[in-house]
Amino acid sequence: MELTIRRRTEEDIKKFITWTYDGIYSFYDNNSQAEKIKGLKESVHLERAFSVVDEKENLIGNCEFYDVEEDGKDILVLGVQMKPSMTGKGYGSL
């Protein structure tokens, strides 16, 4: 599977908000917290927020880059999320 990152769209964000996960992973649900929903909606304008699509432009995930300070050092962190229907299939190791 070939993956590409691209700028987020408002349509992508509408889909992200519907993503829910089973069992112990339900804390990743995007529709569970008003703050998380607000953050996703605002992220369409962020330079470090992207959608992940496959070779057919199917939306399969999202990612964001964050600056975090730890022990007086600035660290760049990558946060990723995969579409729930694709989890548990070994794609995380690609």
C-alpha positions as CSV (number, residue, x, y, z in Angstrom):
1,M,0.0,0.0,0.0
2,E,1.4,3.4,-1.0
3,L,0.6,6.2,1.4
4,T,0.7,10.0,0.9
5,I,0.2,12.9,3.3
6,R,-1.6,16.0,2.1
7,R,-3.2,19.1,3.6
8,R,-6.3,18.4,5.6
9,T,-9.6,19.4,4.3
10,E,-12.9,20.2,6.1
11,E,-14.4,17.1,4.6
12,D,-11.5,15.0,6.1
13,I,-12.2,16.5,9.5
14,K,-15.9,15.7,9.2
15,K,-14.8,12.0,8.7
16,F,-12.2,12.1,11.5
17,I,-14.8,13.2,14.0
18,T,-16.9,10.1,13.3
19,W,-14.0,7.7,14.0
20,T,-14.6,5.4,17.1
21,Y,-12.7,2.5,18.3
22,D,-13.6,-0.8,20.1
23,G,-12.8,-1.9,23.6
24,I,-9.8,-0.5,25.5
25,Y,-9.0,1.8,22.5
26,S,-12.2,3.7,22.8
27,F,-10.3,6.5,24.5
28,Y,-9.0,7.4,21.0
29,D,-12.6,8.1,19.9
30,N,-12.7,11.5,18.1
31,N,-16.3,12.2,19.0
32,S,-15.9,11.8,22.8
33,Q,-14.8,15.2,23.9
34,A,-15.9,18.7,22.8
35,E,-12.3,19.9,23.1
36,K,-11.0,17.2,20.8
37,I,-13.8,18.0,18.2
38,K,-13.0,21.7,18.4
39,G,-9.2,21.0,17.9
40,L,-9.9,18.8,14.9
41,K,-12.1,21.5,13.3
42,E,-9.5,24.1,13.9
43,S,-6.7,22.0,12.6
44,V,-7.6,22.5,8.9
45,H,-5.6,25.7,9.1
46,L,-2.5,24.3,10.8
47,E,0.7,23.9,8.8
48,R,1.7,20.8,10.7
49,A,-1.6,18.8,10.4
50,F,-2.1,16.4,7.6
51,S,-4.4,13.7,6.2
52,V,-3.0,10.3,5.1
53,V,-4.5,8.8,2.0
54,D,-3.8,5.7,-0.1
55,E,-3.0,5.6,-3.8
56,K,-6.8,5.9,-4.6
57,E,-7.1,9.0,-2.3
58,N,-9.0,7.0,0.3
59,L,-8.7,8.7,3.7
60,I,-6.9,6.2,6.0
61,G,-5.5,8.4,8.7
62,N,-4.1,11.6,10.0
63,C,-1.0,13.0,11.5
64,E,0.3,16.1,13.3
65,F,3.6,17.4,14.3
66,Y,4.0,19.0,17.7
67,D,6.8,20.8,19.5
68,V,7.3,19.6,23.0
69,E,9.8,20.9,25.6
70,E,11.5,18.1,27.6
71,D,14.4,18.7,30.0
72,G,15.0,22.1,28.4
73,K,15.2,20.7,24.9
74,D,12.7,21.2,22.1
75,I,11.5,17.9,20.7
76,L,9.4,17.3,17.5
77,V,6.7,14.7,18.1
78,L,4.6,13.0,15.5
79,G,1.1,12.0,16.4
80,V,-0.7,9.6,14.1
81,Q,-4.2,8.1,14.0
82,M,-5.4,5.3,11.7
83,K,-9.0,4.8,10.4
84,P,-10.6,2.4,12.8
85,S,-11.5,-0.2,10.1
86,M,-7.8,-0.5,9.2
87,T,-6.5,-1.2,12.7
88,G,-5.4,-4.6,13.8
89,K,-4.3,-5.6,10.3
90,G,-0.5,-5.0,10.5
91,Y,-0.5,-1.7,8.7
92,G,1.2,0.0,11.6
93,S,4.4,-1.8,10.8
94,L,4.6,-0.5,7.2
